[in-house]
C-alpha cells in the first residue's frame, strides 16, 4: 500500500505520542487520541481470528474512554506499576473511504516499583485512523493480544 511520506510521518507521530501519553500516565489526555464515536477493544488473538465478539475490554465513544479514565484514576485500587510501550512502525494495510487501515506490533513492559520488569502484554494494534481536524485520530483501536493467558487484571490502556 502506497502512503505519502507526510502521511506516514503523521502516523508514526500519532503512535509515538499515544505510547508516551500512556507511559507518562497522562490518562486524562488519552481520549483526545480518538474520534467522538470511537471503538476501543482488547481482544485475544484466538477470538479475533475466529471472529468471536468476546473482548476483555470494550469501550465505545470518548465518553466510554473517559469513564475508564475515571476508573483508573479515581476508583481502582491496585499495586502501582509503570508501563512502557514499544510499538513497531505502523503498516498501512489499506484504505476504507477516508480511513487508513493500519496495523502495528506492540509490547507492553510492566515494572512494579519493588520488582524487576516483566513482559506484560504483546500483540498488534488493528486500527482505523481518520483525519479529524488538523491531525489523525483513532476511529477504532483493536488491541489483539497474542497470549491466551493474561494477568488477572489489565488496568491501564494498552
ChimeraX attribute file (.defattr): number of C-alpha atoms within 10 A of each C-alpha:
attribute: neighborCount
match mode: 1-to-1
recipient: residues
	/A:1	7
	/A:2	8
	/A:3	13
	/A:4	7
	/A:5	9
	/A:6	9
	/A:7	12
	/A:8	16
	/A:9	12
	/A:10	13
	/A:11	22
	/A:12	17
	/A:13	13
	/A:14	19
	/A:15	19
	/A:16	16
	/A:17	14
	/A:18	19
	/A:19	22
	/A:20	16
	/A:21	16
	/A:22	20
	/A:23	20
	/A:24	11
	/A:25	16
	/A:26	11
	/A:27	20
	/A:28	16
	/A:29	13
	/A:30	20
	/A:31	21
	/A:32	15
	/A:33	20
	/A:34	22
	/A:35	19
	/A:36	17
	/A:37	13
	/A:38	21
	/A:39	21
	/A:40	23
	/A:41	22
	/A:42	21
	/A:43	23
	/A:44	21
	/A:45	18
	/A:46	14
	/A:47	15
	/A:48	17
	/A:49	10
	/A:50	8
	/A:51	9
	/A:52	12
	/A:53	10
	/A:54	13
	/A:55	16
	/A:56	11
	/A:57	14
	/A:58	15
	/A:59	18
	/A:60	14
	/A:61	17
	/A:62	20
	/A:63	14
	/A:64	18
	/A:65	24
	/A:66	18
	/A:67	12
	/A:68	21
	/A:69	21
	/A:70	14
	/A:71	14
	/A:72	17
	/A:73	15
	/A:74	9
	/A:75	10
	/A:76	10
	/A:77	10
	/A:78	9
	/A:79	7
	/A:80	9
	/A:81	13
	/A:82	16
	/A:83	24
	/A:84	19
	/A:85	20
	/A:86	14
	/A:87	20
	/A:88	16
	/A:89	15
	/A:90	20
	/A:91	18
	/A:92	19
	/A:93	14
	/A:94	15
	/A:95	13
	/A:96	10
	/A:97	7
	/A:98	10
	/A:99	18
	/A:100	22
	/A:101	18
	/A:102	19
	/A:103	21
	/A:104	17
	/A:105	18
	/A:106	21
	/A:107	19
	/A:108	20
	/A:109	17
	/A:110	19
	/A:111	17
	/A:112	13
	/A:113	11
	/A:114	8
	/A:115	9
	/A:116	8
	/A:117	15
	/A:118	12
	/A:119	12
	/A:120	16
	/A:121	22
	/A:122	20
	/A:123	20
	/A:124	19
	/A:125	23
	/A:126	20
	/A:127	24
	/A:128	23
	/A:129	24
	/A:130	20
	/A:131	14
	/A:132	13
	/A:133	7
	/A:134	6
	/A:135	12
	/A:136	20
	/A:137	25
	/A:138	27
	/A:139	22
	/A:140	23
	/A:141	22
	/A:142	21
	/A:143	28
	/A:144	25
	/A:145	24
	/A:146	15
	/A:147	12
	/A:148	10
	/A:149	9
	/A:150	13
	/A:151	7
	/A:152	6
	/A:153	8
	/A:154	13
	/A:155	15
	/A:156	17
	/A:157	20
	/A:158	26
